[in-house]
Amino acid sequence: MDSNQSSSERKGFIPPEPDEVRKLILALETAPRDISIHRSLGLLRWQRRELTEALIEFRKIFQIDNSNIESNFAIAAIYLERGMRQKTFEQLFSIAFREEFLEHHGEPFDLRRLERRFKDFPTPYDSIDWIELFTGLEKDFKVNEEYKRVALNEGNLSLTHKNYDKAIRIFTLLCVIEPRNSFVRLCLASSLSARRKDRAAELEFNEAILLEPKNPAGYKGLALIRARRGEIEKARETFEQVLMLDPEDPDARRWLARTG
């Protein structure tokens, strides 16, 4: 009987929380939005291999402050530890999407910025080679289409509302994800041109022309930059290329008529 009782007790037995965990839970009752407490509790849960509970704490941090990159890294590492590779990749992509990692306008996206940020965050997984991981996962998975759709929409809105720096950051990332997408390349080039980053814009317009040589938009972007710099002959030649592809283009016709 004793043995049966002990067996049934074992089935429903929930071990008591250790003192340290209990103290943190009590502290959250009086300060439920204190990120430092959630962080300490998340790390403690993680060290105790309570991955689901740890995940909950780091998600709470993100809900309180969605700019908290460290919580995103923790979530990615826990997904990885649980063997959820698709989720890990999407989480890393969402980190990369954040503006904190896209401040170098018009330059290739540098994944090593992810690694540097994570080194400051001590976790049971602080030895992850994030670059190798992201690159390896990228071979296995495509970026979730929803991420790309949201990013493209946000980039276009930023361009429309003349928030050029944000547009540049978003389109730079999208060009990394889809390097042969000429439309995204043109969006990045247009954003750079609007921000008067002419050298970088020219590179992107030329890349777009290589990807889609019959699209007049790339030539038109180059022509406008050359006209703005006072390179009249080069601008004329380029606007003439625009008209060869689109004889009705109003900007090219107007500019050529005005300059005789």
KAMO-V994923 format. One record per pair of residues at least 12 apart in sequence whose C-alpha atoms are under 10 Angstrom apart, sorted by sequence separation. I is the first residue (numbers start at 1). J is the second residue. If there is no record, write none. Layout:
i->[I/I]
j->[J/J]
This chain:
i->[25/41/42/43/45/58/59/75/76/79/101/115/118/154/155/158/172/175/188/189/190/192/193/205/206/222/223/224/226/227/239/240/24/25/28/41/42/58/59/62/75/76/96/100/101/115/154/155/171/172/175/188/189/192/205/206/209/222/223/226/239/240/243/23/24/40/42/43/57/58/76/77/96/100/115/116/155/156/170/171/174/187/189/190/204/205/223/224/238/239/39/42/43/58/59/73/76/77/96/114/115/152/155/156/171/172/173/186/189/190/205/206/220/223/224/24/25/38/41/42/55/58/59/75/76/101/114/115/151/154/155/171/172/185/188/189/202/205/206/219/222/223/236/239/240/24/40/41/42/58/74/75/76/96/112/113/114/153/154/155/170/171/172/187/188/189/202/204/205/221/222/223/235/239/23/38/39/40/42/57/73/76/96/112/113/152/170/171/185/186/187/189/204/219/220/221/223/21/22/38/39/42/55/56/72/73/76/95/111/112/151/152/155/168/169/185/186/189/202/203/219/220/223/236/237/20/21/24/37/38/54/55/58/72/111/112/114/151/167/168/171/184/185/186/188/201/202/218/219/220/235/236/20/21/38/39/54/55/110/111/167/168/171/185/186/187/201/202/219/220/221/235/35/38/39/55/72/73/92/151/152/168/169/182/185/186/216/219/220/21/35/38/55/72/111/151/167/168/182/185/186/202/216/219/220/236/20/21/37/51/54/55/111/164/167/168/184/185/198/201/202/218/219/236/35/36/69/70/148/166/167/182/183/216/217/35/52/69/148/164/165/182/185/199/216/219/33/34/35/51/52/68/69/147/164/165/168/180/181/182/190/198/215/216/224/232/32/33/46/51/67/156/159/163/164/179/180/182/183/190/193/197/198/214/216/217/224/227/35/42/69/148/155/159/162/164/165/175/179/182/183/189/193/196/216/217/220/223/33/34/35/51/52/148/164/165/180/181/182/198/214/215/216/33/39/43/51/67/69/156/159/160/163/164/180/181/182/186/190/193/194/198/214/215/220/224/32/33/39/42/46/66/67/152/155/156/159/162/163/179/180/183/186/189/190/193/196/213/214/217/220/223/35/38/67/155/158/162/182/185/189/216/143/183/39/142/143/152/156/159/183/186/35/155/182/92/138/73/92/93/73/92/73/74/81/89/90/69/73/80/88/89/92/93/72/77/78/88/89/70/71/74/77/78/89/90/69/70/73/74/77/85/89/90/69/70/74/77/88/89/94/70/71/73/74/93/97/70/74/77/86/89/90/93/69/70/73/74/85/86/89/90/73/77/80/89/90/94/86/89/90/93/97/85/86/89/85/86/73/86/87/90/86/105/106/105/109/104/105/107/103/105/106/107/102/103/105/106/109/110/102/104/105/108/109/103/104/105/106/107/108/109/99/102/103/105/106/107/109/110/99/102/105/106/108/109/101/102/104/108/109/100/102/99/102/98/99/102/97/98/101/97/96/49/97/98/47/97/46/47/96/97/46/43/44/46/43/44/93/42/43/106/105/106/93/106/105/106/105/106/105/106/107/106/105/106/106/106]
j->[37/53/54/55/57/70/71/87/88/91/113/127/130/166/167/170/184/187/200/201/202/204/205/217/218/234/235/236/238/239/251/252/37/38/41/54/55/71/72/75/88/89/109/113/114/128/167/168/184/185/188/201/202/205/218/219/222/235/236/239/252/253/256/37/38/54/56/57/71/72/90/91/110/114/129/130/169/170/184/185/188/201/203/204/218/219/237/238/252/253/54/57/58/73/74/88/91/92/111/129/130/167/170/171/186/187/188/201/204/205/220/221/235/238/239/40/41/54/57/58/71/74/75/91/92/117/130/131/167/170/171/187/188/201/204/205/218/221/222/235/238/239/252/255/256/41/57/58/59/75/91/92/93/113/129/130/131/170/171/172/187/188/189/204/205/206/219/221/222/238/239/240/252/256/41/56/57/58/60/75/91/94/114/130/131/170/188/189/203/204/205/207/222/237/238/239/241/40/41/57/58/61/74/75/91/92/95/114/130/131/170/171/174/187/188/204/205/208/221/222/238/239/242/255/256/40/41/44/57/58/74/75/78/92/131/132/134/171/187/188/191/204/205/206/208/221/222/238/239/240/255/256/41/42/59/60/75/76/131/132/188/189/192/206/207/208/222/223/240/241/242/256/57/60/61/77/94/95/114/173/174/190/191/204/207/208/238/241/242/44/58/61/78/95/134/174/190/191/205/208/209/225/239/242/243/259/44/45/61/75/78/79/135/188/191/192/208/209/222/225/226/242/243/260/60/61/94/95/173/191/192/207/208/241/242/61/78/95/174/190/191/208/211/225/242/245/60/61/62/78/79/95/96/174/191/192/195/207/208/209/217/225/242/243/251/259/60/61/74/79/95/184/187/191/192/207/208/210/211/218/221/225/226/242/244/245/252/255/64/71/98/177/184/188/191/193/194/204/208/211/212/218/222/225/245/246/249/252/63/64/65/81/82/178/194/195/210/211/212/228/244/245/246/64/70/74/82/98/100/187/190/191/194/195/211/212/213/217/221/224/225/229/245/246/251/255/64/65/71/74/78/98/99/184/187/188/191/194/195/211/212/215/218/221/222/225/228/245/246/249/252/255/68/71/100/188/191/195/215/218/222/249/177/217/74/177/178/187/191/194/218/221/71/191/218/130/177/114/133/134/115/134/117/118/125/133/134/114/118/125/133/134/137/138/118/123/124/134/135/117/118/121/124/125/136/137/117/118/121/122/125/133/137/138/118/119/123/126/137/138/143/120/121/123/124/143/147/121/125/128/137/140/141/144/121/122/125/126/137/138/141/142/126/130/133/142/143/147/140/143/144/147/151/140/141/144/141/142/130/143/144/147/144/164/165/165/169/165/166/168/165/167/168/169/165/166/168/169/172/173/166/168/169/172/173/168/169/170/171/172/173/174/165/168/169/171/172/173/175/176/166/169/172/173/175/176/169/170/172/176/177/169/171/169/172/169/170/173/169/170/173/170/170/124/172/173/123/173/123/124/173/174/124/122/123/125/123/124/173/123/124/188/188/189/177/191/191/192/192/197/197/199/200/200/200/201/203/204]
